[in-house]
């Protein structure tokens, strides 16, 4: 039996609805996530399915600690992620990576692909330049890009290739968990299958 990787318990996220421009008053709450529970074991894949606005992206942001839950808890390897700080939080950021719907929002137009993919390695792990370059080449090959494309900028790629760069960036730091938030919805149908097979 595989070891438990992620556990979500009674997770809730409510956003306040306010009224007034200067003196804002909370008049209610939008229940973006309302009491969900699930467990993901190592090696497993879980898909959250639902209509637009049902809380899938909010759940992803809660797992990534981009939002704080109203109630409930999220455990990674048995530890409450809200308790992480300092070195623990840095290690969490290494272990949990994300690929979002729009690669333009996550790829810096001023950085070469080599630097984008290597960023998580440089920030979160102590690696030599040779180890970094080897890992960049490895993950670019895994997603179907060539090493000679590493010195290009994001605008020099098609939408499907940019999403491949985003996937390579997520894979670079050897994460235990990758959150995919509609990674192919902005792509042409012909490109979707290629990206999903990564």
N, C-alpha and C positions, 0 to 999 in steps of 0.2 A: 504494500500500500504506500502511495506517495505521501510525503510530508505536507502538512498544511502550509501554504504560502501566505494567503490573504484571507482574512475573515472580516466580514462586514456585519455588524449587529445593530438592529433597530435604528438604522441611519435615517436621520431627518435633516432637511435643510429648508427653512422657511425664509423668504425674503420679505422685508417690510414694504407695505404699500403706504406711501405718504401723500399728504394733501397740503397745499400751500407752498408758496415760493420762498418766503422769508422765514416765517415761523412754521416749519414743517411739523406736521402731526401725523403719527402713525395711525392709520384708519383700518388696517387689516394686514393680512399676510398671504403671500402666494406660497402654496405648499409645493415646492419644486421636487423634493424627494420626501416621501412620507412612510418611514418605517420599513425599509428594505433590509433583507438578510440574505447573505450568500457566502459561500466558501469556495476558494480556488486552491487546489492542491498543486504541487510542483508538477510541471509537464502538462497541465490541463489548459483548455481554452474555454472561456465563457463568453457568450454573446448576450448583451442586453438589447432587447428588441422592443420597440414601441413607437407610437406616433410622435410626430414633431412636438416638442414642448413637454414631453412626459418626464424629463429629468435625467436622461442618459448622459448628456454632457455635464450636467451638474454633479452627477455621481462620479464621473471621471475626474472632475476638478477636486472633489472631496478626497478621492483616493490619492491624488497627486499633491495634496495639501496646498492647492491654489485657492481653496475656499475652506472655511471652518464649519463643521457641522453644528446645527442647532441642538441636536441630541444624537445619541448613539456613539458607536466607536468603530474604528478601523484598526485591525491588527495586521502587522506584517511580521511574519515569523514569530507570532505570539506576543509581540510588543505593540502597545498602543502608539500609533504614529503621531498623535497629538502631543505626546510627552517628549518627542525627540527635540533636541537642541544641540547646537555646536557640532561636534564630530559625528554624533548619531544622525543628525539631520543631513549632514554632508554625505554620509554613507547611504542614507535613504535615497537621496537624489541620484546616487550612482546606481542603486538597485532597481529603481522604478523610473522608467522612461516613457515618453509619450510621442505619438504621431497624430497630428491633428488634420482636420479636413482640408485646410488651405495651407499648402507648403509656403506660400508667400509670407504668411504671418510668422512662420517659425524659422525661415532662412534669411540671414542677414544679407542684403544685396551688396554689402561692402566687403564681404569675406569670401575667399576662395572656398570651393567645396572641401578641399583638404582641411582647411581650418575649421569649417563648420562641423565636419564629421569628427575631427580630433578634439573639439572643444570639451566634451564631457570627459575625455581621457585626461586632458591637461588640468581641468579644474578639479576633478574628483579623484584622480589616481596619480601617483608618482610614477611616471614612465620616462624612459630615455627617448631621445628623438628617433632612434632607430626602431624602438618598440612602437612608438606612435605611428611612424610611417608604415611599418609592417601591418599594423591593425587597420589603418585607413585603407590600404590596398586590399586587405582581406575582406573587409565589409563592403567595399565598393564592388568587388568581384561577386560577393554573395547576392547583391541586389541587381546584378547585370550591367554594371557600369565599368568602364575601363580605367586603369590607373592614370592614363594620360588625360582623362577628364577631371582629375583632381585639382588641376590648376585653373579651372574655369570658374566663372561666377554663376550664381543661380539663374540670371536672366538669359544665359546662353543655353539653357536646357528647355525642353518641352515640359508641359505640365506633368506628364507621367514620369519623366526623368527627375523632375524636382521632387516628386513624392518618393522616388527611390532614394534620393539623397537624404530626405527626412527619415526614411526607414534605416538607412545606413548609419545616420547620426544616432538614432535610438539604440542600435545594436552595438555601437562601438565600445561602450563601457561594460560589456558583459552583464546586462541587467537580468535580474531574476523575474521581473514583471514588466511587460510592455502594454500600455494602454493605447488602444487604437480608437480614435473618435471619428467615425465616418471617414476613413482614410482614402476612399475612392469615390466619394459622392461628387466631387468636383471634376472628375476625369471622364473622358469619353468612354463609351461602353467597350470599345476595342482595347483600351488600355487597362480597364478595371481588372480583368482576369489576370493580366501579367503582374500587376502590383499585388493582387491577393495571393498569388502563388509564391510570393517571396516568403 
